[in-house]
Amino acid sequence: MAKIAGYGGVGVAFALAANSFFAEWPAATETSSGHVAPRQNPPHLFYGSWKNVEAAKEEYLVKPEYTVDINGVTIKLNHNKNKIAKHANVMSKHLTEDMYNRLKDKTTSNGITLDKCIKTGIENPGHPTIATVGMVAGDAESYDTFKELFDPVIDERHGGYPPDAKHPTNLDLSQVIDGNIDPSYVISTRVRSGRSVAGIPLPPSCTKAERRKVEQVVTKALRNMPGDLAGDYYPLAGSQSYAPKPGGMSHAEEEQLREDHFLFQEPDSTLLISGGMERDWPDARGIFHNKDKNALVWLNEEDHLRIISMEMGADIKGVFSRFVRLCNAVEGVVKKEGYGFSHSEHLGYILTCPSNLGTGLRASMMVKLPYLSQMPYFKKLAGKYRIQIRGSGGVDSEFNGVFDLSNADRLGTGEVDLVNTMIRGVGEMIEEEKRLEKLMKD
């Protein structure tokens, strides 16, 4: 099949326009030879040659800031706002010309291509504090079809994870440690994970109809949540996909949920937009929450589902206990509807980004570190304790003295062990903050 478009400043503008152009085309078709053609809805061919891959990388290193309109919201995008001189994401370290040529014509049974998987890393060179992965999966099969690239990327991102490794599970709440965390430095605590409905392509590659299928299956299940987890589903304002609430929640309700840090933002990240996860926004996106708003499920953002337990303060044991109950309840009701979650013995739960494979679990605390964050060893100290640093507004946000600190690993370690890693690391970093604070006051 011929390339949809030759490279030459294609960028996001082409992707946004093409989404509309291919809206009525089938997602993927089988050729006369039995080979599945690249998916056309959304487009899955962008480069086609190593020369075009290199040209695209050069373009996005120097691409000036620009704007896109998503559902009436003007969003500014800058793919290299930190002025990195060359690509530093994990994918770019492992993808070679020979490897690209071996993989570029392969497709999964859903028509997912290598071009689609690497597009986020081609268009986003890297991040100053986080070793960004630089690639996403379009479906669960992507991890096998393109394993020649995914395997070394997964191995590096997760600090050593060989292709024959088996992912463990540990949800024994009695093993969660007490730790030494001064609660006066902690604003809030959250534990989240993701899940993918088996058999449906992931958000970078799904069609509008497939995205609506996820919403249909999951919301039917969520309406049967038990006890203190019982609640309701609220589609984003303007979504027409959920019959019980046509038009979704009001804009005021949506903004209030965001201000209260319960709801995801509009897709204002270059990572999400390069991955094509902004398509058809806000259709079939929404949030389920219980009465107390401490048990949440996001639908169709970066993953099919994000399952979240959160509350103000530093009670990690209480938050994690609720998280475990929430995950078990969601999986139970989804199975009753005849569906399951994508999972493998090797990779654990299958999610869009390789960084979230395995448990998919990110245990985090919003912590005040005004002094430590100014020290040149801040990032090194976090790395020592396997802690990932994010700004208070998320992965692309600026640093302002308040930080989201979480376990850096997801794969190869059980859930309880990752929570304990976060508890130890956050405790040590708060102790260093207190030491510096004392020095400054003396």
DAJO-V550339 format. One record per residue. N is the residue number from 1. SS is DSSP state (H for helix, E for strand, L for the rest). PHI is phi in whole degrees, -180 to 180 (none if undefined). OMEGA is omega in radians with two decimals (* if undefined). Layout:
n={N & N}
ss={SS & SS}
phi={PHI & PHI}
omega={OMEGA & OMEGA}
This chain:
n={1 & 2 & 3 & 4 & 5 & 6 & 7 & 8 & 9 & 10 & 11 & 12 & 13 & 14 & 15 & 16 & 17 & 18 & 19 & 20 & 21 & 22 & 23 & 24 & 25 & 26 & 27 & 28 & 29 & 30 & 31 & 32 & 33 & 34 & 35 & 36 & 37 & 38 & 39 & 40 & 41 & 42 & 43 & 44 & 45 & 46 & 47 & 48 & 49 & 50 & 51 & 52 & 53 & 54 & 55 & 56 & 57 & 58 & 59 & 60 & 61 & 62 & 63 & 64 & 65 & 66 & 67 & 68 & 69 & 70 & 71 & 72 & 73 & 74 & 75 & 76 & 77 & 78 & 79 & 80 & 81 & 82 & 83 & 84 & 85 & 86 & 87 & 88 & 89 & 90 & 91 & 92 & 93 & 94 & 95 & 96 & 97 & 98 & 99 & 100 & 101 & 102 & 103 & 104 & 105 & 106 & 107 & 108 & 109 & 110 & 111 & 112 & 113 & 114 & 115 & 116 & 117 & 118 & 119 & 120 & 121 & 122 & 123 & 124 & 125 & 126 & 127 & 128 & 129 & 130 & 131 & 132 & 133 & 134 & 135 & 136 & 137 & 138 & 139 & 140 & 141 & 142 & 143 & 144 & 145 & 146 & 147 & 148 & 149 & 150 & 151 & 152 & 153 & 154 & 155 & 156 & 157 & 158 & 159 & 160 & 161 & 162 & 163 & 164 & 165 & 166 & 167 & 168 & 169 & 170 & 171 & 172 & 173 & 174 & 175 & 176 & 177 & 178 & 179 & 180 & 181 & 182 & 183 & 184 & 185 & 186 & 187 & 188 & 189 & 190 & 191 & 192 & 193 & 194 & 195 & 196 & 197 & 198 & 199 & 200 & 201 & 202 & 203 & 204 & 205 & 206 & 207 & 208 & 209 & 210 & 211 & 212 & 213 & 214 & 215 & 216 & 217 & 218 & 219 & 220 & 221 & 222 & 223 & 224 & 225 & 226 & 227 & 228 & 229 & 230 & 231 & 232 & 233 & 234 & 235 & 236 & 237 & 238 & 239 & 240 & 241 & 242 & 243 & 244 & 245 & 246 & 247 & 248 & 249 & 250 & 251 & 252 & 253 & 254 & 255 & 256 & 257 & 258 & 259 & 260 & 261 & 262 & 263 & 264 & 265 & 266 & 267 & 268 & 269 & 270 & 271 & 272 & 273 & 274 & 275 & 276 & 277 & 278 & 279 & 280 & 281 & 282 & 283 & 284 & 285 & 286 & 287 & 288 & 289 & 290 & 291 & 292 & 293 & 294 & 295 & 296 & 297 & 298 & 299 & 300 & 301 & 302 & 303 & 304 & 305 & 306 & 307 & 308 & 309 & 310 & 311 & 312 & 313 & 314 & 315 & 316 & 317 & 318 & 319 & 320 & 321 & 322 & 323 & 324 & 325 & 326 & 327 & 328 & 329 & 330 & 331 & 332 & 333 & 334 & 335 & 336 & 337 & 338 & 339 & 340 & 341 & 342 & 343 & 344 & 345 & 346 & 347 & 348 & 349 & 350 & 351 & 352 & 353 & 354 & 355 & 356 & 357 & 358 & 359 & 360 & 361 & 362 & 363 & 364 & 365 & 366 & 367 & 368 & 369 & 370 & 371 & 372 & 373 & 374 & 375 & 376 & 377 & 378 & 379 & 380 & 381 & 382 & 383 & 384 & 385 & 386 & 387 & 388 & 389 & 390 & 391 & 392 & 393 & 394 & 395 & 396 & 397 & 398 & 399 & 400 & 401 & 402 & 403 & 404 & 405 & 406 & 407 & 408 & 409 & 410 & 411 & 412 & 413 & 414 & 415 & 416 & 417 & 418 & 419 & 420 & 421 & 422 & 423 & 424 & 425 & 426 & 427 & 428 & 429 & 430 & 431 & 432 & 433 & 434 & 435 & 436 & 437 & 438 & 439 & 440 & 441 & 442}
ss={L & L & L & L & L & L & L & L & L & L & H & H & H & H & H & H & H & H & H & H & H & L & L & L & L & L & L & L & L & E & L & L & L & L & L & E & L & L & L & L & L & L & L & L & L & L & L & L & L & H & H & H & H & H & H & H & H & H & H & H & H & H & L & L & L & E & E & E & E & E & L & L & E & E & E & E & E & L & L & L & L & L & L & L & L & L & L & L & L & H & H & H & H & H & L & L & H & H & H & H & H & H & H & L & L & L & L & L & L & L & L & L & L & H & H & H & H & H & H & H & H & H & H & L & L & L & L & L & L & L & L & L & L & L & L & E & L & L & L & L & L & H & H & H & H & L & H & H & H & H & H & H & H & H & H & H & H & L & L & L & L & L & L & L & L & L & L & L & L & L & L & L & H & H & H & L & L & L & L & L & L & L & H & H & H & E & E & E & E & E & E & E & E & E & E & L & E & L & L & L & L & L & L & L & L & L & L & H & H & H & H & H & H & H & H & H & H & H & H & H & H & H & L & L & L & L & H & H & H & L & E & E & E & E & E & L & L & L & L & L & L & L & H & H & H & L & L & L & L & L & H & H & H & H & H & H & H & H & H & L & L & L & L & L & L & L & L & L & L & H & H & H & H & H & L & L & L & L & L & L & L & L & L & L & L & E & E & E & E & E & L & L & L & L & E & E & E & E & E & L & L & L & L & L & E & E & E & E & E & E & E & E & L & L & L & H & H & H & H & H & H & H & H & H & H & H & H & H & H & H & H & H & H & H & H & H & L & L & L & L & E & L & E & E & L & L & L & E & E & L & L & L & E & H & H & H & L & E & L & L & L & E & E & E & E & E & E & E & L & L & L & H & H & H & L & L & L & H & H & H & H & H & H & H & L & L & E & E & E & E & E & L & L & E & L & L & L & L & L & L & L & E & E & E & E & E & E & L & L & L & L & L & L & L & H & H & H & H & H & H & H & H & H & H & H & H & H & H & H & H & H & H & H & H & H & H & H & H & H & H & H & L}
phi={none & -70 & -63 & -64 & -155 & -72 & -74 & 161 & 75 & -62 & 56 & -68 & -59 & -64 & -60 & -65 & -67 & -67 & -56 & -73 & -61 & -95 & -57 & -99 & -78 & -66 & -63 & -154 & -131 & -97 & -81 & -63 & -86 & 93 & -77 & -79 & -70 & -56 & -60 & -106 & -131 & -81 & -58 & -125 & -118 & -131 & -120 & 85 & -151 & -64 & -59 & -72 & -61 & -65 & -65 & -66 & -61 & -64 & -61 & -80 & -69 & -117 & -60 & -71 & -60 & -146 & -123 & -132 & -107 & -126 & 55 & 82 & -104 & -86 & -119 & -86 & -126 & -140 & -77 & -144 & -68 & -93 & 56 & -66 & -74 & -150 & -62 & -125 & -72 & -64 & -56 & -65 & -75 & -109 & -77 & -113 & -62 & -63 & -64 & -58 & -66 & -73 & -103 & -63 & -100 & -82 & -140 & -83 & -67 & -96 & 82 & -78 & -114 & -63 & -52 & -66 & -67 & -96 & -58 & -62 & -80 & -70 & -90 & -132 & -60 & 166 & -134 & -68 & -120 & -118 & -78 & -64 & -73 & 89 & -159 & -135 & -99 & -88 & -159 & -63 & -65 & -54 & -66 & -95 & -61 & -114 & -63 & -58 & -97 & -61 & -60 & -67 & -65 & -63 & -59 & -71 & -63 & -102 & 68 & 105 & -148 & -69 & -62 & -103 & -71 & -116 & -85 & -88 & -128 & -149 & -118 & -78 & -61 & -68 & -92 & -72 & -78 & -77 & 73 & -135 & -105 & -76 & -66 & -69 & -99 & -104 & -87 & -155 & -131 & -146 & -127 & -139 & -151 & -122 & -145 & -123 & -74 & -60 & 92 & -116 & -54 & -78 & -51 & -64 & -125 & -72 & -84 & -60 & -66 & -67 & -63 & -66 & -64 & -58 & -61 & -61 & -66 & -73 & -67 & -61 & -72 & -65 & -67 & -111 & -68 & -92 & 51 & -71 & -89 & -63 & -168 & -144 & -105 & -126 & -67 & -62 & -58 & 97 & -75 & -111 & -90 & -111 & -56 & -65 & -137 & -61 & 88 & 72 & -73 & -76 & -61 & -65 & -64 & -63 & -66 & -66 & -61 & -70 & -61 & -86 & 66 & -98 & -117 & -66 & -79 & -59 & -71 & -102 & -96 & -64 & -66 & -67 & -73 & -62 & -80 & 81 & -88 & -93 & -60 & 63 & -58 & -101 & -54 & 64 & -110 & -180 & -138 & -102 & -145 & -82 & -61 & -84 & 56 & -117 & -132 & -127 & -135 & -90 & -117 & 61 & -94 & -78 & -123 & -56 & -133 & -120 & -104 & -135 & -119 & -154 & -168 & -71 & 95 & -120 & -81 & -67 & -65 & -66 & -65 & -68 & -60 & -65 & -58 & -62 & -63 & -66 & -60 & -64 & -68 & -62 & -64 & -62 & -75 & -66 & -65 & -63 & -85 & 92 & -121 & -142 & -104 & -66 & -154 & -137 & -62 & -82 & -102 & 70 & -73 & -87 & -132 & -61 & -96 & -57 & -66 & -104 & -65 & 88 & -75 & 68 & -86 & -126 & -94 & -140 & -132 & -87 & -125 & -89 & -134 & -65 & -86 & -58 & -66 & -91 & -82 & -65 & -96 & -54 & -67 & -66 & -64 & -61 & -62 & -58 & -98 & 56 & -107 & -98 & -103 & -133 & -67 & -64 & -100 & 117 & -62 & -101 & -84 & -76 & -86 & -137 & 97 & -114 & -132 & -92 & -108 & -145 & -64 & -77 & -94 & -135 & -111 & 89 & -137 & -72 & -60 & -61 & -65 & -70 & -62 & -66 & -61 & -63 & -60 & -63 & -64 & -63 & -59 & -67 & -71 & -67 & -62 & -68 & -61 & -66 & -64 & -66 & -60 & -64 & -61 & -66 & -76 & -74}
omega={-3.13 & 3.09 & -3.14 & 3.12 & 3.05 & -3.13 & 3.11 & -3.11 & -3.12 & 3.01 & -3.08 & -3.10 & 3.11 & -3.10 & -3.14 & 3.14 & -3.08 & 3.12 & 3.13 & -3.07 & -3.07 & -3.00 & -3.08 & 3.13 & 3.05 & -3.10 & 3.13 & -3.13 & 3.12 & -3.14 & -3.11 & -3.14 & -3.12 & 3.11 & 3.11 & -3.13 & 3.10 & 3.13 & -3.11 & -3.13 & 0.05 & 3.11 & -3.12 & 3.09 & -3.10 & -2.98 & 3.06 & 3.11 & 3.12 & 3.10 & 3.14 & 3.06 & -3.12 & 3.12 & 3.12 & 3.11 & 3.13 & -3.14 & -3.04 & 2.99 & -3.03 & -3.07 & 3.13 & 3.11 & 3.13 & -3.12 & 2.99 & 3.11 & 3.12 & 3.13 & 3.09 & 3.11 & 3.11 & -3.06 & 3.08 & -3.13 & 3.05 & -3.02 & -3.13 & -3.06 & 3.11 & 3.04 & 3.06 & -3.03 & 3.11 & -3.09 & -3.09 & 3.11 & -3.01 & -3.14 & -3.06 & 3.11 & -3.01 & -3.13 & 3.09 & 3.12 & -3.13 & 3.13 & 3.14 & -3.11 & 3.11 & -3.00 & -2.93 & -3.12 & 3.11 & 3.04 & 2.99 & 3.14 & 3.08 & 3.13 & 3.12 & -3.10 & 3.04 & 3.13 & -3.13 & -3.10 & -3.05 & -3.02 & 3.14 & -3.12 & 3.07 & -3.05 & -3.13 & -3.00 & -3.10 & -3.07 & -3.06 & -3.08 & -3.07 & 3.06 & -3.11 & -3.04 & 3.12 & 3.06 & 3.11 & 3.07 & 3.08 & 3.04 & -3.10 & -3.14 & -3.11 & -3.10 & 3.10 & -3.10 & -3.11 & -3.06 & 3.12 & 3.08 & -3.10 & -3.06 & 3.12 & 3.09 & 3.11 & -3.14 & -3.14 & -3.07 & -3.08 & 3.02 & 3.13 & 3.13 & -3.05 & -3.09 & -3.13 & -3.11 & 3.07 & -3.08 & -3.14 & 3.04 & 3.10 & 3.14 & -3.14 & -3.06 & -3.11 & -3.12 & 3.10 & -3.07 & 3.09 & 3.13 & -3.11 & -3.08 & 3.08 & -3.04 & -3.12 & 3.13 & -3.04 & 3.12 & -3.10 & -3.13 & -3.11 & 2.97 & -3.14 & 3.02 & 3.12 & 3.05 & 3.11 & 3.10 & -3.07 & 3.06 & -3.14 & 3.12 & -3.07 & -3.04 & 3.09 & -2.97 & -3.07 & 3.05 & 3.08 & -3.12 & 3.13 & 3.10 & 3.11 & 3.10 & 3.08 & -3.13 & -3.11 & -3.11 & -3.00 & -3.12 & 3.07 & 3.13 & -3.07 & 3.13 & -3.12 & 3.14 & -3.04 & 2.93 & -3.09 & 3.09 & -3.12 & -3.13 & -3.11 & -3.14 & -3.10 & 3.09 & 3.07 & 3.11 & 3.12 & 3.12 & -3.13 & -2.98 & -3.03 & -2.99 & -3.13 & -3.14 & -3.13 & -3.10 & 3.08 & 3.10 & 3.10 & 3.09 & 3.14 & 3.10 & 3.14 & -3.13 & 3.11 & 3.09 & 3.11 & 3.14 & 3.13 & 3.08 & 3.06 & -2.98 & 3.08 & 3.13 & 2.90 & -3.08 & -3.10 & 3.12 & 3.08 & 3.11 & 3.13 & -3.08 & 3.05 & 3.12 & 3.12 & -3.06 & 3.09 & -3.03 & 3.08 & -3.13 & 0.16 & -3.01 & 3.05 & 3.01 & 3.13 & -3.10 & 2.93 & 2.98 & 3.08 & -3.06 & -3.10 & -3.13 & 3.04 & 3.02 & -3.01 & 2.96 & 3.05 & 3.10 & 2.92 & 2.93 & 3.10 & 3.08 & 3.06 & 3.13 & 2.87 & -3.11 & -2.94 & 2.95 & -3.06 & 3.01 & 3.07 & 3.13 & -2.96 & -3.11 & -3.08 & 3.14 & 3.12 & -3.14 & -3.12 & 3.11 & 3.11 & 3.12 & -3.12 & 3.11 & -3.13 & 3.12 & -3.13 & -3.13 & 3.13 & -3.12 & -3.14 & -3.10 & 3.07 & 3.12 & 3.10 & 3.10 & 3.08 & 3.14 & 3.09 & 3.11 & 3.13 & -3.07 & 3.04 & 3.14 & -3.10 & -3.01 & -3.10 & 3.11 & -3.09 & -3.13 & -3.03 & -3.08 & 3.11 & 3.13 & -3.08 & 3.13 & 3.10 & 3.07 & -2.99 & -2.96 & 3.00 & 3.06 & -3.01 & 3.01 & 3.02 & -2.93 & 3.09 & -3.12 & -3.06 & -3.11 & -3.12 & -3.08 & 3.11 & -3.11 & -3.12 & -3.12 & -3.10 & -3.10 & 3.14 & 3.11 & 3.10 & 3.13 & 3.12 & -3.11 & -3.14 & 3.11 & 3.07 & -3.13 & 2.98 & 3.01 & -3.06 & -3.14 & 3.12 & -2.98 & -3.09 & -3.04 & 3.12 & 3.11 & -3.09 & -3.14 & 3.06 & -3.00 & 3.01 & -3.12 & -3.08 & 3.03 & -3.12 & -3.05 & 3.09 & -2.93 & 3.08 & -3.13 & -3.12 & -3.05 & -3.12 & -3.14 & 3.11 & 3.08 & 3.14 & 3.06 & 3.11 & -3.12 & 3.14 & -3.08 & 3.13 & 3.12 & 3.14 & -3.12 & 3.06 & 3.11 & 3.10 & 3.07 & 3.14 & 3.11 & 3.13 & 3.12 & 3.12 & 3.12 & -3.12 & -3.11 & 3.10 & *}
